[in-house]
C-alpha cells in the first residue's frame, strides 16, 4: 500500500519507528517530514499528507504529533479527508468500518511504539463496511461540498 506519513517534532520518533515498520511489511512510504525533534508547526506537514491522499498519490495517510489532536484537525481541513484520532485498536477499527477514515492520527506522547504498530496494522487491514455507513459518509461529503 502507498502510505503518506508526517509528523511534527513531538511525533518524530514515533513516525521514524513506523516508517521502518511499514517498510519492513512491504508498504511504500512517502515521508512528508519533519526530520528532527526541533520544534516545527504541524499544519503544513499534515496538510501535505492529506493532499497526497486526496489526490490519489497515497492510498492512506498517517499523521502524528504530541497528542495527535491538532494533526487530525489539520488533515481534516483538506477536502476528501476523513482523519481519525485513534489511540487504541478499537477506535482504529471503528474509524475504518464505520467512517472509511483515510488518514490516521496518533499522539507520539500518548501511544507507545508497539501499540502504534498494532493500531496501524488494524487500521490498514480493516475494510469499510459500507451499507448504512455509506449514507453517513456521503452526508459528510455533502457537508464538505456545501462549504
N, C-alpha and C positions, 0 to 999 in steps of 0.2 A: 504494500500500500504506500502511496505517496503522502507523506505527512509533513506539514509545515509546523515548526516549533519556534517559540520565542519566550523570552523572559526578561524581567528587569534584573537588577543586581541581587535582589533578595531571592529570586528563583534560579539564579545562575547555576548553583551547584546541583540542584535537582534536575535542571534542564540538561546539564552535561552528563549526568548519570543516565537519564532517559534516552538521550541520543545514542549513547553506547549500547544500551539495552535494546532499543528498537532496531538499530543496525544489525545487531547480532541475530535478530529474528528475521532479517531479510527485508526490512522495510527501507524505503528510500526516504531520507530525512533531509529537509531543507531548513537550515538554521538561520533564523531571522534576527539573531542577536539576543541579548548583549553578549559580549565576550569576556566579561570580568565581573568582579564584585564591586566595582566602582559605581557609585550612585548614578542612576540614569532614570529618566521618565519612561514609564511603561506604555503610554498611549500609542506612540508611533510604531513601536515594535508589535504590539498586539493587533493594531490595525493592519500591519503588513501581513501577519499570519492570516488574519480574517480575509483580507483581499485575495490571498493566494487560494484559499478555499473557495471563496465566492466566484473567482474566475475559472476555477477548474484546474489550476496549476497543482493543487494538492487536493486529495480526497478528504482529508481531515486535518484539523489543526489542534495544537496543544499550546496553551499559554500559562505562564507561571509568574508569580510574584511572591511577596511575603504571605499574604492571605489568599490571593487569587481573586479577590472580590473586584478590585479595580480593573484587573486584567479582563475579567469576564465582561464587565460593563463596556470597556473599550472595544472589545471584539464585537459585542452586540450592536455597536453603532454602525457596522458595515451591513448594508442590505444583503439579505440572504443568509445571514449568520444566525445560528441558534447556539450560543455558547452557554455551557452549563458548568457551574462551580460544583465540583464533586470531591469530597474529602473521604468518601468511603465507597465500597464496592456497590452497595445497593443503589446509591444515588447515581453512580456511573451507569449501571444497568438501566435504571428507570429513565435517565436522560436520553438514552438511545431508544428504548422500547416505546416510550410514550411521546417524546418530543423530537425525535430524529435529530438530536444535537449533533452538530458538525464541528464544533470546537469544544474542547475540554479545558477547563481552567482548574488549577490546583495551587495551593499555597506551599511554597518551599519551607516556610516556618511552621507549617501545620502537619504536612504529610511526610513520613519517613520514606526513604528511597524504596525499601522493599514493599511497602504498602502502595506507593505510587506505581510500581511495576504491576501490581495486581489490579489496581484501578484502571490503568491504561489497557491492560490485557482484556479485561471485561468490556471496557468501553469500545475497543476496536473490534471485538468479536460479536458484539450484540447487534442484531439487526432490528430495524424499525418494525414495529408490529402493524402499522397501518390501521385499517378498519376505522373505528370511531376516532382514533387518534389522528388520522389523516385529516379529518374535518377540522380538528382543532389546530393542527399545523397550518392548514390552509387559511384559517382565520387569522393566525399570526402574520402570514404573508399579506393578507388583505390590509391589516392594520399598518404594516410596514409601507405598503404601496400608497396608502391614503395619506401618509405623512411625507 
